Amino acid sequence: MTVEFVETRDDYQMIKVAGEITAANSADFSSELKRCREEYADGGLILDLAELRYISSAGLRVLLTLSQKEGSKVKLIHASEVMREILDETGFSGLFDVE
């Protein structure tokens, strides 16, 4: 799993998330998101999920915490069909602006 700041676009910070987020690395996922937000704290947040293959319930919990902190300022983009299914089946697609 990798989390990488990409750019700032239209008052949104874009962060690329790749690999798999599991219970074993969800704490690292949370820490990396926090680090990116501290370094580039202005505006909303876009998570580019194009290269994210899987997210466990522990990873979803990190997204839920992020949603509660950031509110409507979080967008998920480039979600694969598998990721969209996970987000839809868990109800998370209703918490985020998913593109």
C-alpha positions in Angstrom: 0.0 0.0 0.0 1.3 3.4 -0.9 -0.2 6.9 -0.2 1.3 9.8 -2.2 0.5 13.5 -2.5 0.1 14.3 -6.2 -1.0 17.9 -6.6 -3.4 20.6 -5.5 -6.2 21.2 -7.9 -9.1 23.7 -7.5 -8.7 23.9 -3.7 -8.4 20.1 -3.4 -5.4 18.1 -2.4 -5.1 15.0 -4.6 -3.6 11.9 -3.0 -3.0 8.7 -4.9 -3.7 5.4 -3.0 -2.3 2.2 -4.5 -2.1 -1.5 -3.6 -4.2 -3.2 -0.9 -5.3 -1.8 2.4 -5.8 -4.6 5.0 -6.0 -4.9 8.7 -2.2 -5.3 8.8 -1.5 -1.9 7.2 -4.6 0.2 7.9 -2.7 2.0 10.7 0.0 2.9 8.2 -2.7 4.1 5.8 -4.2 6.3 8.5 -0.8 7.7 9.4 0.1 8.4 5.7 -3.2 10.3 5.2 -2.6 12.3 8.3 1.0 13.1 7.1 -0.3 14.3 3.7 -3.0 16.4 5.3 -0.5 18.1 7.7 1.9 18.9 4.8 -0.8 20.1 2.5 -3.7 21.0 4.8 -5.7 23.5 2.7 -9.0 22.8 1.0 -10.7 19.5 0.4 -9.3 16.1 -0.3 -9.4 13.9 -3.4 -8.4 10.3 -3.1 -7.4 8.7 -6.4 -8.2 5.0 -6.2 -7.2 4.0 -9.7 -4.5 1.7 -8.4 -6.2 0.5 -5.2 -7.0 -3.2 -5.7 -8.6 -4.0 -2.3 -9.7 -2.3 1.0 -10.7 -4.3 4.1 -13.1 -3.2 6.8 -10.2 -1.8 8.7 -9.3 0.4 5.7 -12.9 1.4 5.4 -12.9 2.4 9.1 -10.0 4.8 8.2 -12.1 6.3 5.4 -15.1 6.7 7.8 -12.9 8.6 10.3 -11.6 10.7 7.5 -15.2 11.4 6.4 -16.2 12.5 9.9 -13.2 14.8 10.1 -13.3 16.3 6.6 -17.1 16.1 6.0 -18.2 16.8 2.4 -14.7 17.9 1.4 -13.7 14.3 0.5 -14.0 12.9 -3.1 -13.0 9.4 -4.3 -12.1 9.2 -7.9 -11.1 6.5 -10.5 -12.5 3.7 -8.3 -12.4 0.4 -10.1 -15.4 -1.8 -10.6 -14.3 -3.9 -7.6 -13.8 -0.9 -5.4 -17.2 0.6 -6.4 -18.8 -2.7 -5.5 -17.1 -2.7 -2.1 -18.2 1.0 -1.5 -21.7 0.3 -2.7 -22.2 -2.9 -0.6 -20.9 -1.3 2.5 -22.9 1.9 2.1 -19.7 4.0 1.9 -20.6 5.3 -1.6 -23.3 7.4 0.2 -20.7 9.0 2.5 -18.4 10.3 -0.3 -18.6 12.0 -3.6 -17.5 9.0 -5.8 -16.5 9.7 -9.4 
